[in-house]
Amino acid sequence: MQVNLYATFRLHAGIKNFAIDLPAGTNVQQAVLEIVRRYPVLQKDWLDETGELHAHVHIFVDGNEVNTLPDRLETQLGTETVLDFFPPVAGG
């Protein structure tokens, strides 16, 4: 599985993208927890004090925003899945 980090997530983790091998049947939420385990600096950006994903973290699964998918964070991932993580963006 390919993971791409953008903007401040990329800066904080010090890496643009990486491959990660996860067991078959892993879902988005489990992948998030494993990525945070490997890159603990992302925990503050991604998870609240109870371990729940912050609403402002935008995750795309193969180009589809996770919250538009039927199973949302429970969406199962394949070995060729691409996960993109975007922080909130403001501008004007």
N, C-alpha and C positions, 0 to 999 in steps of 0.2 A: 504494500500500500504506500502511496506517495502522500506526503504531508507538505503543504505549502503555507508559510507564514507571511503575513503582510504587515507593512507599516510598523507600528510600535511593537507588535508581537515579534517581528523579525529582529528589531533592535534589541529587545530585552533578552531574547533567546540566543542572539549572536549567530543565527543560522537562518538561511532563506528557505531551504527545503531539505527533506530527508526521507528516506524509506524506512518503514517500520513493518516488521513481521508480527502479525497478531493471529491468534487461533481462529479457525473457521467459526463463524457464528458470532464473532465479536460485534457489538453494536457501537453506535457513535458515542454514547455516554462512556462506555468502557474504554474506547480509544482515547477519549479526552483524558480520562484518569491515568492511562498508561503514558500518554505524552507528558502530562504534568509530572508524573513520577520520574521520567527521564530528563525533563527540563523543568526543575522545581521553580525556577524564576518566573515561569508562566502562571503559577498557582494564584498569585495575587491578582493578576490580570483576568484570569478565567473563572475562578471559583470564589464563592463567598465563604464566610466563616463556617458554614454548615456543609461545605463541599458541593453545593449546588452551582451549576453554571450560571454566570451572570447573564442577564437578558441582553446586554449590549454586545456580547460575543456573537459574531455572525459566522456560522459554519455552513460551508457548501459541500455537498456530497456529489461528486461527479457533475459539478456545475449547477446543482439544484440546492436552493436554500433549505436547510434541514427542517425548518418550521413549516415548509410547504409540503413536506413528504408525509404520507399517511401515518408512519410510525415515529416520526420526529426523531428524538434522541435514541429511540429503540430500534432505529433502522439498522439492519444488519449490513455489514461491510464485506466486500470480497477482496481477494488478494490484489486485484488491479484497480481498486477504488482510489480516487484522488480526493483528499480532504483539503479544503482551503479554509483558513482562519483569518477573519478580518476584524480589526478593532472598530469601535465606533468612529465615525468620521464627521467632522463638523466643518463648516465653511460658509462662505457667504459672498 
